[in-house]
């Protein structure tokens, strides 16, 4: 793997559990819920997306809608 490429990490049980919670409570699709859960779990201060459905997560993470 080249150094300038991000590496793949495993998904922790805590992040997976949060993804399951977000999926159930906000009706997100599994990949979207895991995306948001990983951002939240790793203390990202904002999530940039072009998917307006992420707006409902604004109480957990600052969501910026592109477009």
Secondary structure as UniProt FT lines:
FT   TURN            3..4
FT   HELIX           13..26
FT   HELIX           30..41
FT   TURN            42..43
FT   STRAND          46..49
FT   HELIX           52..57
FT   TURN            58..60
FT   STRAND          62..65
//
